[in-house]
Amino acid sequence: MPLWLIFHPDGTFEDDASKEALATDVTKIYTSAGLPAFYVVTNFIKMSSNTMLVGGKKLSKAKPFIRIAIEHIAVRLPDEDATYKRVSNRVDEALKPHVADKGYDWEFHIDETERRLWKINGIFPPAFGSDEEKIWVKENYAVPLENLEKGNL
């Protein structure tokens, strides 16, 4: 699952529409690669002005700073510079209208977690690109694998 933790100051991402717009663009990154939409979790974590410091200093309210921590679990990227650059650029594209175009400063990083330590509703997700995962994509839900094996949906 991609998990996005978006740490933002007061005055940014205050309304549901701005959060949903960014979360939709984030989700498109992953659904375009074949992952189920429900894998993508986007959390907006509001930070009051005195709780986010950069370089040991409180940030200016004049130029908001957005910090994003991204966890990739469903698919591990190949250890190739070109792939890392392509994925990082896709993140920039998704952030552009919501962060860059608003004049905010931002930073993100992406961690990859071992897939074998991941479950949804107590189920180990099916392999990436498998027929079982395609059912999860279609249903947009973690269908119990025993239901798939028995043909029960």
N, CA, C and O atoms as a GROMACS GRO file, in nm:
protein
  612
    1MET      N    1   0.084  -0.117   0.000
    1MET     CA    2   0.000   0.000   0.000
    1MET      C    3   0.088   0.123   0.000
    1MET      O    4   0.189   0.127   0.071
    2PRO      N    5   0.054   0.219  -0.076
    2PRO     CA    6   0.118   0.349  -0.057
    2PRO      C    7   0.049   0.422   0.059
    2PRO      O    8  -0.073   0.434   0.063
    3LEU      N    9   0.129   0.468   0.150
    3LEU     CA   10   0.080   0.548   0.263
    3LEU      C   11   0.147   0.683   0.254
    3LEU      O   12   0.270   0.692   0.257
    4TRP      N   13   0.068   0.787   0.243
    4TRP     CA   14   0.119   0.923   0.238
    4TRP      C   15   0.082   0.995   0.367
    4TRP      O   16  -0.036   1.005   0.401
    5LEU      N   17   0.181   1.044   0.438
    5LEU     CA   18   0.161   1.126   0.557
    5LEU      C   19   0.200   1.269   0.518
    5LEU      O   20   0.317   1.297   0.491
    6ILE      N   21   0.103   1.356   0.515
    6ILE     CA   22   0.125   1.494   0.470
    6ILE      C   23   0.116   1.585   0.592
    6ILE      O   24   0.008   1.611   0.645
    7PHE      N   25   0.232   1.631   0.636
    7PHE     CA   26   0.240   1.722   0.750
    7PHE      C   27   0.231   1.864   0.696
    7PHE      O   28   0.314   1.905   0.614
    8HIS      N   29   0.131   1.938   0.741
    8HIS     CA   30   0.107   2.071   0.685
    8HIS      C   31   0.070   2.169   0.796
    8HIS      O   32   0.012   2.131   0.897
    9PRO      N   33   0.105   2.296   0.775
    9PRO     CA   34   0.075   2.396   0.878
    9PRO      C   35  -0.069   2.447   0.867
    9PRO      O   36  -0.138   2.424   0.769
   10ASP      N   37  -0.110   2.517   0.973
   10ASP     CA   38  -0.238   2.586   0.971
   10ASP      C   39  -0.248   2.670   0.844
   10ASP      O   40  -0.149   2.727   0.798
   11GLY      N   41  -0.368   2.675   0.787
   11GLY     CA   42  -0.390   2.758   0.670
   11GLY      C   43  -0.370   2.684   0.538
   11GLY      O   44  -0.395   2.741   0.431
   12THR      N   45  -0.325   2.559   0.544
   12THR     CA   46  -0.311   2.479   0.422
   12THR      C   47  -0.396   2.353   0.438
   12THR      O   48  -0.409   2.300   0.548
   13PHE      N   49  -0.452   2.307   0.330
   13PHE     CA   50  -0.537   2.188   0.330
   13PHE      C   51  -0.641   2.194   0.441
   13PHE      O   52  -0.660   2.098   0.516
   14GLU      N   53  -0.707   2.308   0.450
   14GLU     CA   54  -0.805   2.330   0.556
   14GLU      C   55  -0.942   2.272   0.522
   14GLU      O   56  -1.019   2.240   0.613
   15ASP      N   57  -0.974   2.257   0.394
   15ASP     CA   58  -1.108   2.212   0.356
   15ASP      C   59  -1.102   2.074   0.291
   15ASP      O   60  -0.997   2.031   0.242
   16ASP      N   61  -1.215   2.006   0.293
   16ASP     CA   62  -1.222   1.871   0.236
   16ASP      C   63  -1.188   1.871   0.088
   16ASP      O   64  -1.122   1.778   0.040
   17ALA      N   65  -1.231   1.972   0.015
   17ALA     CA   66  -1.207   1.974  -0.130
   17ALA      C   67  -1.058   1.974  -0.164
   17ALA      O   68  -1.016   1.904  -0.255
   18SER      N   69  -0.978   2.052  -0.092
   18SER     CA   70  -0.834   2.056  -0.121
   18SER      C   71  -0.767   1.924  -0.085
   18SER      O   72  -0.676   1.879  -0.155
   19LYS      N   73  -0.811   1.862   0.024
   19LYS     CA   74  -0.756   1.732   0.063
   19LYS      C   75  -0.794   1.625  -0.039
   19LYS      O   76  -0.710   1.546  -0.082
   20GLU      N   77  -0.921   1.622  -0.076
   20GLU     CA   78  -0.968   1.521  -0.171
   20GLU      C   79  -0.902   1.538  -0.308
   20GLU      O   80  -0.873   1.438  -0.375
   21ALA      N   81  -0.879   1.661  -0.351
   21ALA     CA   82  -0.815   1.684  -0.480
   21ALA      C   83  -0.673   1.627  -0.482
   21ALA      O   84  -0.634   1.561  -0.578
   22LEU      N   85  -0.596   1.654  -0.376
   22LEU     CA   86  -0.461   1.599  -0.370
   22LEU      C   87  -0.464   1.447  -0.356
   22LEU      O   88  -0.389   1.378  -0.424
   23ALA      N   89  -0.551   1.395  -0.271
   23ALA     CA   90  -0.560   1.250  -0.252
   23ALA      C   91  -0.600   1.180  -0.382
   23ALA      O   92  -0.552   1.070  -0.410
   24THR      N   93  -0.684   1.242  -0.461
   24THR     CA   94  -0.722   1.186  -0.591
   24THR      C   95  -0.603   1.180  -0.685
   24THR      O   96  -0.582   1.080  -0.753
   25ASP      N   97  -0.525   1.288  -0.690
   25ASP     CA   98  -0.407   1.288  -0.776
   25ASP      C   99  -0.302   1.189  -0.728
   25ASP      O  100  -0.233   1.127  -0.810
   26VAL      N  101  -0.288   1.174  -0.599
   26VAL     CA  102  -0.196   1.074  -0.543
   26VAL      C  103  -0.242   0.934  -0.584
   26VAL      O  104  -0.161   0.852  -0.627
   27THR      N  105  -0.370   0.907  -0.570
   27THR     CA  106  -0.424   0.775  -0.602
   27THR      C  107  -0.400   0.741  -0.749
   27THR      O  108  -0.372   0.626  -0.782
   28LYS      N  109  -0.411   0.839  -0.837
   28LYS     CA  110  -0.390   0.815  -0.981
   28LYS      C  111  -0.249   0.764  -1.011
   28LYS      O  112  -0.229   0.688  -1.106
   29ILE      N  113  -0.152   0.805  -0.931
   29ILE     CA  114  -0.015   0.755  -0.952
   29ILE      C  115  -0.015   0.602  -0.947
   29ILE      O  116   0.050   0.536  -1.028
   30TYR      N  117  -0.087   0.548  -0.852
   30TYR     CA  118  -0.082   0.406  -0.824
   30TYR      C  119  -0.183   0.325  -0.907
   30TYR      O  120  -0.152   0.214  -0.950
   31THR      N  121  -0.302   0.379  -0.928
   31THR     CA  122  -0.398   0.306  -1.010
   31THR      C  123  -0.350   0.298  -1.155
   31THR      O  124  -0.382   0.201  -1.225
   32SER      N  125  -0.275   0.398  -1.201
   32SER     CA  126  -0.222   0.391  -1.337
   32SER      C  127  -0.116   0.282  -1.352
   32SER      O  128  -0.085   0.240  -1.463
   33ALA      N  129  -0.062   0.236  -1.238
   33ALA     CA  130   0.034   0.126  -1.240
   33ALA      C  131  -0.034  -0.009  -1.215
   33ALA      O  132   0.032  -0.113  -1.210
   34GLY      N  133  -0.168  -0.007  -1.200
   34GLY     CA  134  -0.242  -0.131  -1.184
   34GLY      C  135  -0.280  -0.168  -1.043
   34GLY      O  136  -0.336  -0.276  -1.022
   35LEU      N  137  -0.252  -0.084  -0.946
   35LEU     CA  138  -0.286  -0.115  -0.807
   35LEU      C  139  -0.431  -0.077  -0.777
   35LEU      O  140  -0.486   0.014  -0.839
   36PRO      N  141  -0.494  -0.147  -0.684
   36PRO     CA  142  -0.629  -0.108  -0.642
   36PRO      C  143  -0.629   0.029  -0.576
   36PRO      O  144  -0.535   0.063  -0.504
   37ALA      N  145  -0.731   0.106  -0.601
   37ALA     CA  146  -0.740   0.241  -0.543
   37ALA      C  147  -0.740   0.235  -0.390
   37ALA      O  148  -0.684   0.324  -0.325
   38PHE      N  149  -0.803   0.132  -0.332
   38PHE     CA  150  -0.813   0.127  -0.186
   38PHE      C  151  -0.680   0.103  -0.117
   38PHE      O  152  -0.670   0.118   0.004
   39TYR      N  153  -0.578   0.065  -0.192
   39TYR     CA  154  -0.444   0.052  -0.133
   39TYR      C  155  -0.390   0.188  -0.087
   39TYR      O  156  -0.312   0.195   0.008
   40VAL      N  157  -0.432   0.295  -0.153
   40VAL     CA  158  -0.372   0.427  -0.132
   40VAL      C  159  -0.438   0.496  -0.012
   40VAL      O  160  -0.558   0.522  -0.012
   41VAL      N  161  -0.357   0.525   0.088
   41VAL     CA  162  -0.404   0.594   0.208
   41VAL      C  163  -0.330   0.726   0.217
   41VAL      O  164  -0.207   0.730   0.216
   42THR      N  165  -0.406   0.834   0.228
   42THR     CA  166  -0.347   0.968   0.237
   42THR      C  167  -0.396   1.032   0.366
   42THR      O  168  -0.515   1.053   0.385
   43ASN      N  169  -0.302   1.061   0.456
   43ASN     CA  170  -0.335   1.123   0.585
   43ASN      C  171  -0.283   1.266   0.588
   43ASN      O  172  -0.166   1.292   0.559
   44PHE      N  173  -0.370   1.358   0.622
   44PHE     CA  174  -0.332   1.498   0.637
   44PHE      C  175  -0.316   1.526   0.786
   44PHE      O  176  -0.411   1.510   0.864
   45ILE      N  177  -0.198   1.567   0.824
   45ILE     CA  178  -0.166   1.588   0.965
   45ILE      C  179  -0.133   1.736   0.984
   45ILE      O  180  -0.026   1.782   0.947
   46LYS      N  181  -0.229   1.807   1.043
   46LYS     CA  182  -0.210   1.951   1.063
   46LYS      C  183  -0.114   1.976   1.178
   46LYS      O  184  -0.127   1.918   1.286
   47MET      N  185  -0.018   2.062   1.153
   47MET     CA  186   0.082   2.097   1.253
   47MET      C  187   0.062   2.244   1.291
   47MET      O  188   0.062   2.332   1.204
   48SER      N  189   0.045   2.271   1.418
   48SER     CA  190   0.036   2.411   1.458
   48SER      C  191   0.172   2.477   1.436
   48SER      O  192   0.274   2.409   1.429
   49SER      N  193   0.171   2.607   1.425
   49SER     CA  194   0.290   2.681   1.381
   49SER      C  195   0.413   2.659   1.470
   49SER      O  196   0.526   2.677   1.424
   50ASN      N  197   0.393   2.621   1.595
   50ASN     CA  198   0.509   2.605   1.683
   50ASN      C  199   0.556   2.460   1.694
   50ASN      O  200   0.641   2.428   1.777
   51THR      N  201   0.502   2.371   1.609
   51THR     CA  202   0.541   2.230   1.618
   51THR      C  203   0.624   2.182   1.500
   51THR      O  204   0.673   2.069   1.503
   52MET      N  205   0.641   2.263   1.398
   52MET     CA  206   0.722   2.223   1.284
   52MET      C  207   0.838   2.321   1.273
   52MET      O  208   0.819   2.440   1.246
   53LEU      N  209   0.957   2.270   1.296
   53LEU     CA  210   1.077   2.353   1.288
   53LEU      C  211   1.170   2.294   1.182
   53LEU      O  212   1.180   2.172   1.170
   54VAL      N  213   1.235   2.377   1.108
   54VAL     CA  214   1.332   2.334   1.007
   54VAL      C  215   1.464   2.402   1.039
   54VAL      O  216   1.468   2.524   1.054
   55GLY      N  217   1.569   2.326   1.049
   55GLY     CA  218   1.699   2.382   1.086
   55GLY      C  219   1.698   2.441   1.225
   55GLY      O  220   1.774   2.532   1.255
   56GLY      N  221   1.609   2.388   1.311
   56GLY     CA  222   1.601   2.436   1.449
   56GLY      C  223   1.523   2.564   1.467
   56GLY      O  224   1.520   2.620   1.576
   57LYS      N  225   1.458   2.611   1.359
   57LYS     CA  226   1.385   2.738   1.367
   57LYS      C  227   1.239   2.719   1.327
   57LYS      O  228   1.206   2.639   1.240
   58LYS      N  229   1.153   2.797   1.396
   58LYS     CA  230   1.012   2.799   1.357
   58LYS      C  231   1.001   2.850   1.216
   58LYS      O  232   1.080   2.933   1.171
   59LEU      N  233   0.902   2.801   1.146
   59LEU     CA  234   0.882   2.840   1.007
   59LEU      C  235   0.802   2.969   0.996
   59LEU      O  236   0.722   3.001   1.084
   60SER      N  237   0.825   3.040   0.891
   60SER     CA  238   0.749   3.161   0.862
   60SER      C  239   0.609   3.124   0.817
   60SER      O  240   0.590   3.030   0.741
   61LYS      N  241   0.511   3.198   0.865
   61LYS     CA  242   0.374   3.177   0.820
   61LYS      C  243   0.355   3.229   0.678
   61LYS      O  244   0.259   3.193   0.610
   62ALA      N  245   0.447   3.313   0.634
   62ALA     CA  246   0.435   3.372   0.500
   62ALA      C  247   0.454   3.268   0.390
   62ALA      O  248   0.395   3.280   0.283
   63LYS      N  249   0.536   3.168   0.416
   63LYS     CA  250   0.562   3.064   0.315
   63LYS      C  251   0.549   2.928   0.380
   63LYS      O  252   0.643   2.879   0.443
   64PRO      N  253   0.431   2.866   0.367
   64PRO     CA  254   0.409   2.736   0.431
   64PRO      C  255   0.507   2.630   0.381
   64PRO      O  256   0.550   2.632   0.266
   65PHE      N  257   0.540   2.537   0.470
   65PHE     CA  258   0.627   2.424   0.438
   65PHE      C  259   0.547   2.296   0.457
   65PHE      O  260   0.487   2.274   0.563
   66ILE      N  261   0.547   2.212   0.355
   66ILE     CA  262   0.475   2.086   0.357
   66ILE      C  263   0.578   1.974   0.357
   66ILE      O  264   0.666   1.971   0.272
   67ARG      N  265   0.567   1.882   0.452
   67ARG     CA  266   0.660   1.769   0.460
   67ARG      C  267   0.581   1.641   0.438
   67ARG      O  268   0.480   1.618   0.504
   68ILE      N  269   0.626   1.559   0.346
   68ILE     CA  270   0.552   1.439   0.308
   68ILE      C  271   0.641   1.316   0.325
   68ILE      O  272   0.752   1.310   0.272
   69ALA      N  273   0.590   1.220   0.400
   69ALA     CA  274   0.657   1.091   0.416
   69ALA      C  275   0.571   0.987   0.344
   69ALA      O  276   0.451   0.975   0.371
   70ILE      N  277   0.632   0.913   0.253
   70ILE     CA  278   0.560   0.816   0.170
   70ILE      C  279   0.616   0.677   0.197
   70ILE      O  280   0.738   0.657   0.196
   71GLU      N  281   0.528   0.583   0.221
   71GLU     CA  282   0.565   0.443   0.240
   71GLU      C  283   0.514   0.364   0.121
   71GLU      O  284   0.395   0.369   0.090
   72HIS      N  285   0.600   0.292   0.054
   72HIS     CA  286   0.560   0.200  -0.052
   72HIS      C  287   0.573   0.059   0.002
   72HIS      O  288   0.679   0.020   0.053
   73ILE      N  289   0.466  -0.017  -0.009
   73ILE     CA  290   0.467  -0.153   0.041
   73ILE      C  291   0.424  -0.251  -0.068
   73ILE      O  292   0.484  -0.358  -0.080
   74ALA      N  293   0.323  -0.217  -0.146
   74ALA     CA  294   0.265  -0.310  -0.243
   74ALA      C  295   0.364  -0.354  -0.350
   74ALA      O  296   0.362  -0.470  -0.392
   75VAL      N  297   0.449  -0.264  -0.393
   75VAL     CA  298   0.544  -0.294  -0.500
   75VAL      C  299   0.677  -0.231  -0.465
   75VAL      O  300   0.683  -0.114  -0.427
   76ARG      N  301   0.783  -0.308  -0.478
   76ARG     CA  302   0.918  -0.254  -0.458
   76ARG      C  303   0.972  -0.211  -0.593
   76ARG      O  304   0.959  -0.282  -0.693
   77LEU      N  305   1.031  -0.096  -0.594
   77LEU     CA  306   1.088  -0.044  -0.719
   77LEU      C  307   1.220  -0.114  -0.750
   77LEU      O  308   1.295  -0.148  -0.658
   78PRO      N  309   1.248  -0.133  -0.878
   78PRO     CA  310   1.381  -0.184  -0.913
   78PRO      C  311   1.487  -0.083  -0.870
   78PRO      O  312   1.464   0.038  -0.877
   79ASP      N  313   1.600  -0.129  -0.826
   79ASP     CA  314   1.708  -0.043  -0.780
   79ASP      C  315   1.780   0.016  -0.901
   79ASP      O  316   1.892  -0.022  -0.934
   80GLU      N  317   1.713   0.110  -0.966
   80GLU     CA  318   1.765   0.174  -1.087
   80GLU      C  319   1.743   0.324  -1.076
   80GLU      O  320   1.633   0.368  -1.043
   81ASP      N  321   1.845   0.400  -1.103
   81ASP     CA  322   1.833   0.546  -1.094
   81ASP      C  323   1.720   0.599  -1.180
   81ASP      O  324   1.646   0.687  -1.137
   82ALA      N  325   1.705   0.546  -1.302
   82ALA     CA  326   1.601   0.595  -1.393
   82ALA      C  327   1.462   0.571  -1.336
   82ALA      O  328   1.374   0.657  -1.349
   83THR      N  329   1.441   0.457  -1.273
   83THR     CA  330   1.311   0.427  -1.212
   83THR      C  331   1.285   0.519  -1.094
   83THR      O  332   1.175   0.574  -1.081
   84TYR      N  333   1.384   0.536  -1.007
   84TYR     CA  334   1.367   0.625  -0.892
   84TYR      C  335   1.336   0.768  -0.938
   84TYR      O  336   1.250   0.835  -0.880
   85LYS      N  337   1.404   0.813  -1.040
   85LYS     CA  338   1.381   0.948  -1.092
   85LYS      C  339   1.239   0.960  -1.149
   85LYS      O  340   1.170   1.058  -1.124
   86ARG      N  341   1.197   0.858  -1.226
   86ARG     CA  342   1.063   0.861  -1.285
   86ARG      C  343   0.955   0.867  -1.176
   86ARG      O  344   0.861   0.946  -1.187
   87VAL      N  345   0.969   0.785  -1.072
   87VAL     CA  346   0.870   0.784  -0.964
   87VAL      C  347   0.872   0.916  -0.888
   87VAL      O  348   0.767   0.971  -0.857
   88SER      N  349   0.990   0.968  -0.858
   88SER     CA  350   1.000   1.097  -0.788
   88SER      C  351   0.937   1.208  -0.871
   88SER      O  352   0.872   1.297  -0.816
   89ASN      N  353   0.957   1.205  -1.001
   89ASN     CA  354   0.896   1.305  -1.088
   89ASN      C  355   0.745   1.292  -1.093
   89ASN      O  356   0.675   1.393  -1.105
   90ARG      N  357   0.692   1.170  -1.084
   90ARG     CA  358   0.547   1.151  -1.078
   90ARG      C  359   0.490   1.212  -0.951
   90ARG      O  360   0.382   1.271  -0.951
   91VAL      N  361   0.565   1.198  -0.842
   91VAL     CA  362   0.521   1.260  -0.716
   91VAL      C  363   0.519   1.411  -0.732
   91VAL      O  364   0.422   1.476  -0.693
   92ASP      N  365   0.624   1.468  -0.791
   92ASP     CA  366   0.628   1.613  -0.815
   92ASP      C  367   0.508   1.658  -0.900
   92ASP      O  368   0.447   1.761  -0.871
   93GLU      N  369   0.475   1.581  -1.003
   93GLU     CA  370   0.361   1.615  -1.089
   93GLU      C  371   0.230   1.617  -1.010
   93GLU      O  372   0.147   1.706  -1.028
   94ALA      N  373   0.213   1.519  -0.922
   94ALA     CA  374   0.091   1.514  -0.841
   94ALA      C  375   0.085   1.630  -0.742
   94ALA      O  376  -0.022   1.683  -0.714
   95LEU      N  377   0.201   1.671  -0.689
   95LEU     CA  378   0.205   1.779  -0.590
   95LEU      C  379   0.194   1.918  -0.653
   95LEU      O  380   0.149   2.012  -0.588
   96LYS      N  381   0.233   1.931  -0.778
   96LYS     CA  382   0.244   2.062  -0.841
   96LYS      C  383   0.121   2.152  -0.821
   96LYS      O  384   0.136   2.262  -0.768
   97PRO      N  385   0.002   2.110  -0.862
   97PRO     CA  386  -0.112   2.203  -0.848
   97PRO      C  387  -0.155   2.229  -0.704
   97PRO      O  388  -0.220   2.329  -0.676
   98HIS      N  389  -0.117   2.140  -0.614
   98HIS     CA  390  -0.165   2.148  -0.476
   98HIS      C  391  -0.064   2.211  -0.381
   98HIS      O  392  -0.100   2.260  -0.274
   99VAL      N  393   0.064   2.211  -0.421
   99VAL     CA  394   0.170   2.258  -0.333
   99VAL      C  395   0.260   2.359  -0.406
   99VAL      O  396   0.268   2.475  -0.366
  100ALA      N  397   0.325   2.315  -0.511
  100ALA     CA  398   0.421   2.402  -0.582
  100ALA      C  399   0.353   2.526  -0.640
  100ALA      O  400   0.403   2.637  -0.624
  101ASP      N  401   0.241   2.505  -0.708
  101ASP     CA  402   0.172   2.619  -0.771
  101ASP      C  403   0.114   2.717  -0.670
  101ASP      O  404   0.081   2.830  -0.706
  102LYS      N  405   0.103   2.676  -0.545
  102LYS     CA  406   0.054   2.766  -0.439
  102LYS      C  407   0.168   2.840  -0.372
  102LYS      O  408   0.146   2.922  -0.282
  103GLY      N  409   0.292   2.812  -0.415
  103GLY     CA  410   0.406   2.883  -0.360
  103GLY      C  411   0.459   2.826  -0.229
  103GLY      O  412   0.539   2.890  -0.161
  104TYR      N  413   0.414   2.706  -0.193
  104TYR     CA  414   0.461   2.644  -0.070
  104TYR      C  415   0.600   2.584  -0.093
  104TYR      O  416   0.636   2.548  -0.205
  105ASP      N  417   0.677   2.573   0.013
  105ASP     CA  418   0.798   2.492   0.012
  105ASP      C  419   0.756   2.350   0.049
  105ASP      O  420   0.659   2.331   0.122
  106TRP      N  421   0.830   2.251  -0.002
  106TRP     CA  422   0.794   2.114   0.030
  106TRP      C  423   0.914   2.023   0.019
  106TRP      O  424   1.015   2.053  -0.045
  107GLU      N  425   0.899   1.910   0.084
  107GLU     CA  426   1.000   1.805   0.080
  107GLU      C  427   0.928   1.673   0.095
  107GLU      O  428   0.829   1.664   0.169
  108PHE      N  429   0.975   1.571   0.026
  108PHE     CA  430   0.920   1.438   0.045
  108PHE      C  431   1.031   1.334   0.041
  108PHE      O  432   1.139   1.358  -0.012
  109HIS      N  433   1.000   1.220   0.099
  109HIS     CA  434   1.087   1.103   0.083
  109HIS      C  435   0.998   0.981   0.070
  109HIS      O  436   0.882   0.982   0.110
  110ILE      N  437   1.054   0.877   0.012
  110ILE     CA  438   0.981   0.752  -0.008
  110ILE      C  439   1.061   0.639   0.057
  110ILE      O  440   1.179   0.619   0.026
  111ASP      N  441   0.996   0.566   0.146
  111ASP     CA  442   1.053   0.445   0.205
  111ASP      C  443   0.984   0.325   0.144
  111ASP      O  444   0.867   0.332   0.105
  112GLU      N  445   1.056   0.215   0.135
  112GLU     CA  446   0.996   0.091   0.090
  112GLU      C  447   1.000  -0.010   0.204
  112GLU      O  448   1.105  -0.040   0.260
  113THR      N  449   0.883  -0.060   0.236
  113THR     CA  450   0.867  -0.156   0.345
  113THR      C  451   0.857  -0.297   0.287
  113THR      O  452   0.804  -0.316   0.178
  114GLU      N  453   0.908  -0.392   0.358
  114GLU     CA  454   0.900  -0.531   0.314
  114GLU      C  455   0.754  -0.575   0.302
  114GLU      O  456   0.679  -0.570   0.400
  115ARG      N  457   0.715  -0.617   0.184
  115ARG     CA  458   0.577  -0.657   0.155
  115ARG      C  459   0.530  -0.772   0.244
  115ARG      O  460   0.411  -0.780   0.276
  116ARG      N  461   0.618  -0.861   0.282
  116ARG     CA  462   0.579  -0.977   0.363
  116ARG      C  463   0.532  -0.938   0.502
  116ARG      O  464   0.479  -1.021   0.575
  117LEU      N  465   0.552  -0.812   0.541
  117LEU     CA  466   0.508  -0.763   0.672
  117LEU      C  467   0.382  -0.677   0.661
  117LEU      O  468   0.358  -0.591   0.745
  118TRP      N  469   0.303  -0.700   0.557
  118TRP     CA  470   0.186  -0.617   0.526
  118TRP      C  471   0.062  -0.705   0.514
  118TRP      O  472   0.064  -0.808   0.447
  119LYS      N  473  -0.044  -0.662   0.580
  119LYS     CA  474  -0.174  -0.730   0.570
  119LYS      C  475  -0.284  -0.625   0.562
  119LYS      O  476  -0.270  -0.514   0.612
  120ILE      N  477  -0.394  -0.664   0.498
  120ILE     CA  478  -0.514  -0.581   0.495
  120ILE      C  479  -0.629  -0.668   0.546
  120ILE      O  480  -0.654  -0.776   0.491
  121ASN      N  481  -0.697  -0.623   0.649
  121ASN     CA  482  -0.806  -0.701   0.710
  121ASN      C  483  -0.761  -0.843   0.743
  121ASN      O  484  -0.837  -0.939   0.728
  122GLY      N  485  -0.637  -0.857   0.787
  122GLY     CA  486  -0.584  -0.987   0.825
  122GLY      C  487  -0.544  -1.075   0.707
  122GLY      O  488  -0.516  -1.194   0.725
  123ILE      N  489  -0.540  -1.018   0.587
  123ILE     CA  490  -0.510  -1.095   0.466
  123ILE      C  491  -0.378  -1.046   0.407
  123ILE      O  492  -0.355  -0.926   0.394
  124PHE      N  493  -0.291  -1.141   0.372
  124PHE     CA  494  -0.174  -1.104   0.293
  124PHE      C  495  -0.224  -1.073   0.152
  124PHE      O  496  -0.287  -1.158   0.088
  125PRO      N  497  -0.199  -0.953   0.101
  125PRO     CA  498  -0.248  -0.918  -0.032
  125PRO      C  499  -0.189  -1.009  -0.141
  125PRO      O  500  -0.077  -1.057  -0.128
  126PRO      N  501  -0.267  -1.030  -0.247
  126PRO     CA  502  -0.216  -1.112  -0.356
  126PRO      C  503  -0.098  -1.045  -0.426
  126PRO      O  504  -0.077  -0.924  -0.413
  127ALA      N  505  -0.023  -1.124  -0.499
  127ALA     CA  506   0.095  -1.074  -0.569
  127ALA      C  507   0.057  -0.965  -0.669
  127ALA      O  508  -0.050  -0.966  -0.729
  128PHE      N  509   0.149  -0.870  -0.685
  128PHE     CA  510   0.129  -0.760  -0.779
  128PHE      C  511   0.108  -0.816  -0.919
  128PHE      O  512   0.186  -0.898  -0.968
  129GLY      N  513   0.000  -0.769  -0.984
  129GLY     CA  514  -0.029  -0.809  -1.121
  129GLY      C  515  -0.097  -0.944  -1.135
  129GLY      O  516  -0.128  -0.986  -1.247
  130SER      N  517  -0.120  -1.014  -1.023
  130SER     CA  518  -0.181  -1.147  -1.028
  130SER      C  519  -0.331  -1.136  -1.061
  130SER      O  520  -0.390  -1.029  -1.051
  131ASP      N  521  -0.389  -1.249  -1.101
  131ASP     CA  522  -0.533  -1.252  -1.128
  131ASP      C  523  -0.612  -1.215  -1.002
  131ASP      O  524  -0.714  -1.147  -1.010
  132GLU      N  525  -0.563  -1.261  -0.887
  132GLU     CA  526  -0.630  -1.229  -0.761
  132GLU      C  527  -0.627  -1.079  -0.734
  132GLU      O  528  -0.727  -1.021  -0.690
  133GLU      N  529  -0.513  -1.015  -0.760
  133GLU     CA  530  -0.506  -0.872  -0.737
  133GLU      C  531  -0.597  -0.797  -0.834
  133GLU      O  532  -0.655  -0.695  -0.798
  134LYS      N  533  -0.610  -0.847  -0.956
  134LYS     CA  534  -0.701  -0.784  -1.053
  134LYS      C  535  -0.844  -0.786  -1.002
  134LYS      O  536  -0.920  -0.693  -1.028
  135ILE      N  537  -0.881  -0.891  -0.928
  135ILE     CA  538  -1.014  -0.895  -0.866
  135ILE      C  539  -1.023  -0.786  -0.760
  135ILE      O  540  -1.126  -0.718  -0.748
  136TRP      N  541  -0.917  -0.770  -0.682
  136TRP     CA  542  -0.916  -0.664  -0.580
  136TRP      C  543  -0.928  -0.527  -0.646
  136TRP      O  544  -0.997  -0.438  -0.595
  137VAL      N  545  -0.864  -0.510  -0.760
  137VAL     CA  546  -0.875  -0.383  -0.834
  137VAL      C  547  -1.021  -0.362  -0.875
  137VAL      O  548  -1.077  -0.255  -0.853
  138LYS      N  549  -1.081  -0.465  -0.934
  138LYS     CA  550  -1.220  -0.455  -0.983
  138LYS      C  551  -1.316  -0.428  -0.868
  138LYS      O  552  -1.404  -0.342  -0.878
  139GLU      N  553  -1.300  -0.503  -0.759
  139GLU     CA  554  -1.391  -0.488  -0.644
  139GLU      C  555  -1.357  -0.366  -0.559
  139GLU      O  556  -1.441  -0.318  -0.483
  140ASN      N  557  -1.235  -0.316  -0.570
  140ASN     CA  558  -1.184  -0.206  -0.487
  140ASN      C  559  -1.202  -0.237  -0.339
  140ASN      O  560  -1.244  -0.154  -0.259
  141TYR      N  561  -1.166  -0.362  -0.306
  141TYR     CA  562  -1.180  -0.409  -0.169
  141TYR      C  563  -1.091  -0.531  -0.150
  141TYR      O  564  -1.058  -0.601  -0.246
  142ALA      N  565  -1.052  -0.556  -0.026
  142ALA     CA  566  -0.970  -0.673   0.007
  142ALA      C  567  -1.060  -0.796   0.015
  142ALA      O  568  -1.110  -0.830   0.122
  143VAL      N  569  -1.081  -0.861  -0.099
  143VAL     CA  570  -1.164  -0.980  -0.104
  143VAL      C  571  -1.088  -1.096  -0.040
  143VAL      O  572  -0.975  -1.125  -0.081
  144PRO      N  573  -1.147  -1.162   0.059
  144PRO     CA  574  -1.076  -1.276   0.121
  144PRO      C  575  -1.036  -1.379   0.016
  144PRO      O  576  -1.116  -1.417  -0.070
  145LEU      N  577  -0.912  -1.423   0.024
  145LEU     CA  578  -0.860  -1.513  -0.078
  145LEU      C  579  -0.938  -1.644  -0.083
  145LEU      O  580  -0.951  -1.703  -0.191
  146GLU      N  581  -0.991  -1.692   0.031
  146GLU     CA  582  -1.069  -1.816   0.027
  146GLU      C  583  -1.196  -1.796  -0.055
  146GLU      O  584  -1.244  -1.891  -0.117
  147ASN      N  585  -1.251  -1.674  -0.057
  147ASN     CA  586  -1.367  -1.646  -0.142
  147ASN      C  587  -1.328  -1.655  -0.289
  147ASN      O  588  -1.406  -1.702  -0.372
  148LEU      N  589  -1.207  -1.610  -0.322
  148LEU     CA  590  -1.161  -1.618  -0.460
  148LEU      C  591  -1.142  -1.763  -0.502
  148LEU      O  592  -1.179  -1.803  -0.613
  149GLU      N  593  -1.084  -1.842  -0.411
  149GLU     CA  594  -1.059  -1.983  -0.441
  149GLU      C  595  -1.189  -2.060  -0.461
  149GLU      O  596  -1.195  -2.152  -0.543
  150LYS      N  597  -1.294  -2.023  -0.386
  150LYS     CA  598  -1.423  -2.093  -0.395
  150LYS      C  599  -1.513  -2.032  -0.503
  150LYS      O  600  -1.620  -2.085  -0.532
  151GLY      N  601  -1.470  -1.920  -0.561
  151GLY     CA  602  -1.553  -1.854  -0.662
  151GLY      C  603  -1.665  -1.771  -0.602
  151GLY      O  604  -1.759  -1.736  -0.672
  152ASN      N  605  -1.656  -1.740  -0.474
  152ASN     CA  606  -1.760  -1.660  -0.407
  152ASN      C  607  -1.715  -1.514  -0.398
  152ASN      O  608  -1.612  -1.482  -0.338
  153LEU      N  609  -1.792  -1.428  -0.456
  153LEU     CA  610  -1.766  -1.284  -0.442
  153LEU      C  611  -1.885  -1.216  -0.382
  153LEU      O  612  -1.883  -1.094  -0.362
   0.00000   0.00000   0.00000
